[in-house]
Amino acid sequence: MRFPKFNKEHMPRSRLARTIIGLLLLIGGILGFLPVLGFWMIPLGLIVLSVDFPFVRRFRRRLAVRWGRTSNHVFGSNGNGTNDHRKND
């Protein structure tokens, strides 16, 4: 799984604004059981925070690697849900 690349043009220029937005997204994701808020906000908050904080960036990368390994294990190495690697003649 690849996370989208966020350029500085798409993010607020202020580090404080990015930090506040990232923290609000994380808090909203934790409260994802409530209406309007959702668990989808957690990865988005991590992406926003990973622009400025190296430890969050490392955590996000480790999570992406783990997600990729799990999806390869579940869906097979070719990603289509089968483990059949033979060519169809």
C-alpha positions as CSV (number, residue, x, y, z in Angstrom):
1,M,0.0,0.0,0.0
2,R,1.3,3.4,-0.9
3,F,0.4,6.5,0.9
4,P,-0.1,9.5,-1.4
5,K,2.8,11.9,-1.5
6,F,1.9,15.3,0.0
7,N,3.8,18.2,-1.3
8,K,4.3,21.3,0.7
9,E,1.9,23.1,-1.7
10,H,-1.0,21.0,-0.5
11,M,-0.3,21.5,3.2
12,P,-0.5,24.7,5.3
13,R,2.8,26.5,5.3
14,S,2.8,26.9,9.1
15,R,4.2,24.0,11.1
16,L,1.9,24.9,13.9
17,A,-1.2,24.7,11.6
18,R,-0.1,21.3,10.3
19,T,0.5,20.0,13.8
20,I,-2.9,21.2,15.0
21,I,-4.7,19.7,11.9
22,G,-2.9,16.4,12.4
23,L,-3.7,16.2,16.1
24,L,-7.3,17.1,15.4
25,L,-7.5,14.3,12.8
26,L,-6.0,11.8,15.3
27,I,-8.4,12.8,18.1
28,G,-11.4,12.7,15.6
29,G,-10.2,9.2,14.5
30,I,-10.1,8.0,18.1
31,L,-13.7,9.1,18.5
32,G,-14.6,7.3,15.3
33,F,-17.5,5.5,16.8
34,L,-19.4,8.8,16.9
35,P,-21.4,10.1,13.9
36,V,-19.5,12.2,11.3
37,L,-16.1,11.3,12.8
38,G,-14.5,8.1,11.5
39,F,-11.6,5.8,11.9
40,W,-10.4,7.0,8.5
41,M,-9.1,10.1,10.2
42,I,-6.3,8.3,12.0
43,P,-4.1,7.5,8.9
44,L,-4.8,10.9,7.5
45,G,-3.6,12.5,10.8
46,L,-0.5,10.4,10.7
47,I,0.2,11.5,7.2
48,V,-0.1,15.1,8.1
49,L,2.0,14.8,11.2
50,S,4.7,12.8,9.3
51,V,5.6,15.9,7.3
52,D,7.2,17.5,10.4
53,F,7.9,14.7,12.9
54,P,10.5,12.0,12.1
55,F,9.2,9.5,14.7
56,V,5.7,9.7,13.2
57,R,7.2,9.2,9.8
58,R,9.0,6.1,10.9
59,F,5.8,4.8,12.6
60,R,3.8,5.4,9.4
61,R,6.4,3.7,7.2
62,R,6.5,0.6,9.5
63,L,2.7,0.5,9.4
64,A,2.8,0.7,5.6
65,V,5.3,-2.2,5.4
66,R,3.3,-4.3,7.8
67,W,0.1,-3.6,5.9
68,G,1.9,-4.6,2.6
69,R,3.2,-7.8,4.1
70,T,-0.2,-8.7,5.4
71,S,-2.0,-8.0,2.2
72,N,0.6,-10.1,0.2
73,H,0.1,-12.9,2.6
74,V,-3.7,-12.8,2.4
75,F,-4.1,-12.0,-1.3
76,G,-1.0,-13.8,-2.6
77,S,2.1,-12.3,-4.1
78,N,0.4,-11.1,-7.3
79,G,-2.4,-9.3,-5.4
80,N,-5.4,-10.8,-7.2
81,G,-6.5,-13.2,-4.5
82,T,-5.0,-16.4,-6.0
83,N,-1.8,-18.2,-5.3
84,D,-1.8,-19.8,-8.8
85,H,1.4,-18.6,-10.5
86,R,1.1,-20.8,-13.6
87,K,0.6,-19.3,-17.0
88,N,-2.7,-19.9,-18.7
89,D,-1.9,-21.5,-22.0
